[in-house]
Amino acid sequence: MSRALALSVACPTCRASVEWSHANPWRPFCSGRCKGIDLGDWASDRFVITAGESADALSGAASLGGDLKQ
């Protein structure tokens, strides 16, 4: 039986090479420190996922006289 090649990814925080395996409890991070830094960035709104406004929300704001940013 041949041994599978280990997948290597870059740590999202420090870009260090990390083996993607069950042996790494912090994957995809290289350490608990990098995982904590990333969590802090999300908690402090440094990273955000923006959602597009729906047509209903836009028409509702317009009917209420709200300002629309475009």
mmCIF file of the C-alpha atoms, coordinates in Angstrom:
data_MODEL
# 
_entry.id   MODEL 
# 
loop_
_atom_site.group_PDB 
_atom_site.id 
_atom_site.type_symbol 
_atom_site.label_atom_id 
_atom_site.label_alt_id 
_atom_site.label_comp_id 
_atom_site.label_asym_id 
_atom_site.label_entity_id 
_atom_site.label_seq_id 
_atom_site.pdbx_PDB_ins_code 
_atom_site.Cartn_x 
_atom_site.Cartn_y 
_atom_site.Cartn_z 
_atom_site.occupancy 
_atom_site.B_iso_or_equiv 
_atom_site.pdbx_formal_charge 
_atom_site.auth_seq_id 
_atom_site.auth_comp_id 
_atom_site.auth_asym_id 
_atom_site.auth_atom_id 
_atom_site.pdbx_PDB_model_num 
ATOM 1  C CA . MET A 1 1  ? 0.000   0.000  0.000  1.00 0.00 ? 1  MET A CA 1 
ATOM 2  C CA . SER A 1 2  ? 1.411   3.396  -0.964 1.00 0.00 ? 2  SER A CA 1 
ATOM 3  C CA . ARG A 1 3  ? 1.597   6.216  1.528  1.00 0.00 ? 3  ARG A CA 1 
ATOM 4  C CA . ALA A 1 4  ? -0.526  9.251  0.649  1.00 0.00 ? 4  ALA A CA 1 
ATOM 5  C CA . LEU A 1 5  ? 1.266   12.549 0.246  1.00 0.00 ? 5  LEU A CA 1 
ATOM 6  C CA . ALA A 1 6  ? 0.635   15.038 3.023  1.00 0.00 ? 6  ALA A CA 1 
ATOM 7  C CA . LEU A 1 7  ? -1.137  18.194 1.946  1.00 0.00 ? 7  LEU A CA 1 
ATOM 8  C CA . SER A 1 8  ? 0.694   21.353 2.918  1.00 0.00 ? 8  SER A CA 1 
ATOM 9  C CA . VAL A 1 9  ? -1.129  24.696 3.251  1.00 0.00 ? 9  VAL A CA 1 
ATOM 10 C CA . ALA A 1 10 ? -0.077  28.199 4.274  1.00 0.00 ? 10 ALA A CA 1 
ATOM 11 C CA . CYS A 1 11 ? -1.125  29.392 7.740  1.00 0.00 ? 11 CYS A CA 1 
ATOM 12 C CA . PRO A 1 12 ? -3.699  32.170 7.154  1.00 0.00 ? 12 PRO A CA 1 
ATOM 13 C CA . THR A 1 13 ? -2.030  34.367 9.788  1.00 0.00 ? 13 THR A CA 1 
ATOM 14 C CA . CYS A 1 14 ? 1.737   34.020 9.365  1.00 0.00 ? 14 CYS A CA 1 
ATOM 15 C CA . ARG A 1 15 ? 1.911   32.172 6.017  1.00 0.00 ? 15 ARG A CA 1 
ATOM 16 C CA . ALA A 1 16 ? 4.118   29.385 7.468  1.00 0.00 ? 16 ALA A CA 1 
ATOM 17 C CA . SER A 1 17 ? 3.832   26.014 5.751  1.00 0.00 ? 17 SER A CA 1 
ATOM 18 C CA . VAL A 1 18 ? 1.501   23.708 7.701  1.00 0.00 ? 18 VAL A CA 1 
ATOM 19 C CA . GLU A 1 19 ? 0.743   20.027 7.170  1.00 0.00 ? 19 GLU A CA 1 
ATOM 20 C CA . TRP A 1 20 ? -3.028  19.496 6.834  1.00 0.00 ? 20 TRP A CA 1 
ATOM 21 C CA . SER A 1 21 ? -3.573  16.405 8.943  1.00 0.00 ? 21 SER A CA 1 
ATOM 22 C CA . HIS A 1 22 ? -5.352  15.173 12.052 1.00 0.00 ? 22 HIS A CA 1 
ATOM 23 C CA . ALA A 1 23 ? -2.006  15.449 13.833 1.00 0.00 ? 23 ALA A CA 1 
ATOM 24 C CA . ASN A 1 24 ? -2.304  19.264 13.707 1.00 0.00 ? 24 ASN A CA 1 
ATOM 25 C CA . PRO A 1 25 ? -5.051  20.325 16.149 1.00 0.00 ? 25 PRO A CA 1 
ATOM 26 C CA . TRP A 1 26 ? -4.918  23.954 14.925 1.00 0.00 ? 26 TRP A CA 1 
ATOM 27 C CA . ARG A 1 27 ? -5.290  23.343 11.195 1.00 0.00 ? 27 ARG A CA 1 
ATOM 28 C CA . PRO A 1 28 ? -5.312  25.395 9.010  1.00 0.00 ? 28 PRO A CA 1 
ATOM 29 C CA . PHE A 1 29 ? -3.219  27.449 11.447 1.00 0.00 ? 29 PHE A CA 1 
ATOM 30 C CA . CYS A 1 30 ? 0.319   26.570 12.507 1.00 0.00 ? 30 CYS A CA 1 
ATOM 31 C CA . SER A 1 31 ? -0.288  27.201 16.209 1.00 0.00 ? 31 SER A CA 1 
ATOM 32 C CA . GLY A 1 32 ? -2.812  28.190 18.844 1.00 0.00 ? 32 GLY A CA 1 
ATOM 33 C CA . ARG A 1 33 ? -1.292  31.673 18.802 1.00 0.00 ? 33 ARG A CA 1 
ATOM 34 C CA . CYS A 1 34 ? -2.049  32.204 15.092 1.00 0.00 ? 34 CYS A CA 1 
ATOM 35 C CA . LYS A 1 35 ? -5.548  30.792 15.596 1.00 0.00 ? 35 LYS A CA 1 
ATOM 36 C CA . GLY A 1 36 ? -6.119  33.283 18.450 1.00 0.00 ? 36 GLY A CA 1 
ATOM 37 C CA . ILE A 1 37 ? -4.823  36.202 16.391 1.00 0.00 ? 37 ILE A CA 1 
ATOM 38 C CA . ASP A 1 38 ? -7.262  35.315 13.606 1.00 0.00 ? 38 ASP A CA 1 
ATOM 39 C CA . LEU A 1 39 ? -10.156 35.021 16.055 1.00 0.00 ? 39 LEU A CA 1 
ATOM 40 C CA . GLY A 1 40 ? -9.271  38.431 17.505 1.00 0.00 ? 40 GLY A CA 1 
ATOM 41 C CA . ASP A 1 41 ? -9.270  39.968 14.023 1.00 0.00 ? 41 ASP A CA 1 
ATOM 42 C CA . TRP A 1 42 ? -12.799 38.668 13.407 1.00 0.00 ? 42 TRP A CA 1 
ATOM 43 C CA . ALA A 1 43 ? -13.989 39.759 16.872 1.00 0.00 ? 43 ALA A CA 1 
ATOM 44 C CA . SER A 1 44 ? -12.638 43.286 16.383 1.00 0.00 ? 44 SER A CA 1 
ATOM 45 C CA . ASP A 1 45 ? -14.301 43.578 12.941 1.00 0.00 ? 45 ASP A CA 1 
ATOM 46 C CA . ARG A 1 46 ? -10.954 43.754 11.138 1.00 0.00 ? 46 ARG A CA 1 
ATOM 47 C CA . PHE A 1 47 ? -12.386 40.986 8.959  1.00 0.00 ? 47 PHE A CA 1 
ATOM 48 C CA . VAL A 1 48 ? -16.008 41.238 7.868  1.00 0.00 ? 48 VAL A CA 1 
ATOM 49 C CA . ILE A 1 49 ? -18.285 39.486 5.413  1.00 0.00 ? 49 ILE A CA 1 
ATOM 50 C CA . THR A 1 50 ? -20.587 41.980 3.783  1.00 0.00 ? 50 THR A CA 1 
ATOM 51 C CA . ALA A 1 51 ? -23.973 40.959 2.492  1.00 0.00 ? 51 ALA A CA 1 
ATOM 52 C CA . GLY A 1 52 ? -25.583 42.583 -0.498 1.00 0.00 ? 52 GLY A CA 1 
ATOM 53 C CA . GLU A 1 53 ? -28.864 44.346 0.120  1.00 0.00 ? 53 GLU A CA 1 
ATOM 54 C CA . SER A 1 54 ? -31.930 42.686 -1.302 1.00 0.00 ? 54 SER A CA 1 
ATOM 55 C CA . ALA A 1 55 ? -34.319 44.483 -3.650 1.00 0.00 ? 55 ALA A CA 1 
ATOM 56 C CA . ASP A 1 56 ? -37.003 44.384 -0.927 1.00 0.00 ? 56 ASP A CA 1 
ATOM 57 C CA . ALA A 1 57 ? -34.714 46.103 1.568  1.00 0.00 ? 57 ALA A CA 1 
ATOM 58 C CA . LEU A 1 58 ? -33.795 48.790 -0.961 1.00 0.00 ? 58 LEU A CA 1 
ATOM 59 C CA . SER A 1 59 ? -37.399 49.518 -1.934 1.00 0.00 ? 59 SER A CA 1 
ATOM 60 C CA . GLY A 1 60 ? -38.449 49.559 1.743  1.00 0.00 ? 60 GLY A CA 1 
ATOM 61 C CA . ALA A 1 61 ? -35.760 52.114 2.618  1.00 0.00 ? 61 ALA A CA 1 
ATOM 62 C CA . ALA A 1 62 ? -36.750 54.291 -0.327 1.00 0.00 ? 62 ALA A CA 1 
ATOM 63 C CA . SER A 1 63 ? -40.419 54.264 0.654  1.00 0.00 ? 63 SER A CA 1 
ATOM 64 C CA . LEU A 1 64 ? -39.468 55.345 4.175  1.00 0.00 ? 64 LEU A CA 1 
ATOM 65 C CA . GLY A 1 65 ? -37.392 58.218 2.830  1.00 0.00 ? 65 GLY A CA 1 
ATOM 66 C CA . GLY A 1 66 ? -34.113 56.590 3.877  1.00 0.00 ? 66 GLY A CA 1 
ATOM 67 C CA . ASP A 1 67 ? -30.809 57.383 2.235  1.00 0.00 ? 67 ASP A CA 1 
ATOM 68 C CA . LEU A 1 68 ? -29.448 54.712 -0.063 1.00 0.00 ? 68 LEU A CA 1 
ATOM 69 C CA . LYS A 1 69 ? -25.695 54.343 -0.461 1.00 0.00 ? 69 LYS A CA 1 
ATOM 70 C CA . GLN A 1 70 ? -24.617 53.208 -3.873 1.00 0.00 ? 70 GLN A CA 1 
# 
